[in-house]
């Protein structure tokens, strides 16, 4: 035992013997953290992309004749998304494996014998976690959404199912208004429907107007275009049906052209929307602003939650870094397989909690902010408790 401590002590010098403010201890721990982190990125991203993309691409090659080179291109375009998802898990695995090895080899005892505190020992792990947090945020904003969008476009072109730059059929837009009974609830004000959109005009347009008590008029037109100069809709070759309170038609008026002051949102929604994984924070926020104008509380809550999730995801790297390093420095003798198993259990627990809070957020039990950030704050609380315990 004493021989092991002496050998471990030779690898370190007190933190004041540093180069550019980085001690020998810091460089050694950082070097030991790097290899398991890279291993974790490779392992977790491989599992993720195999389940999330590879199997589907193989099926398309076998059943639909997707060209092999297109499948390879789509595969590499999907990689950034799964690498980013692997970063938090890899941080947890790296810190647990590294500090567990330090503990089993008595290197932690040697460091404590040199007067180095536990908090100082795990400081390199925290710095690594902060770096990975920034890297995760950058890739999530600048690389992964664009790569996912390009992967979708490439796959659609290869399968001859490319979507136009707009939603071409069945455009629905619901406009909500305050409830007539004075409550805080919202009720449907107008329902806009267009059978087809060719990029310039809506065709087969029907509008149900509930802005008064009940259905009070129906507008039906062959086509409608947005007038950018006047900020209103021009409807062509249509009919307005005025509905009386008893449900009968009080009056019917035909028109060749009619100007209506309606929201532009149906036109914005008809533009080709990207999926959530194809949007960065700015894009998701822009779409949220469009949805907010509709007054659809459920849709608003869903997109508010998605925006907050994009902010919260990178910070779980810090949580996993603290928890992993605190569990690693706890005196025990654990193999790499044990560290990997414990990491999987912690990861499963985090994502289970995240799934539950997100579901509660969409149901309106939690606010979107609370739903997205609760797993992170719970993890920080657990990490702080573990850090206080191992620092005694």
Buried (B, 14 or more C-beta within 10 A) or exposed (E): EEEBBEEBBEEBBEBEEBEEEEBBBBEBBBEBBEEBBEBBBEBBBBEBBEEEBBEBBEEBBEEEEBEEEBBEBBBEBBBBBBBBBBBBBBBBBBBBBBBBBBBBBBBBBBBEBEEBEBEBBBBBBBBBBBBBBEBBBEBBBEBBBBBBBBBBBBBEEBEEEEEEEBBBEEBEBBBBEEEEEEEEEBEBBBBBBBEBBEEEBBBBBBBBBBEEEEBBBBBBBBBBEBEEEEEBBBBBEBBBBEBEEEEEEEEEEEBEEBEBEBBBBBBBBBEEBBEBBBBBBEBBBEBBEBBBBBBBEEBBBBBBBBBBBBBBBBBBBBBBBBBBBBBBBBEEEBEBEBBBEBBBEBBEBBEEBBEBBBEBBBEEEBBBBBBBBBBBEBBBEBBEEBBEEBEE
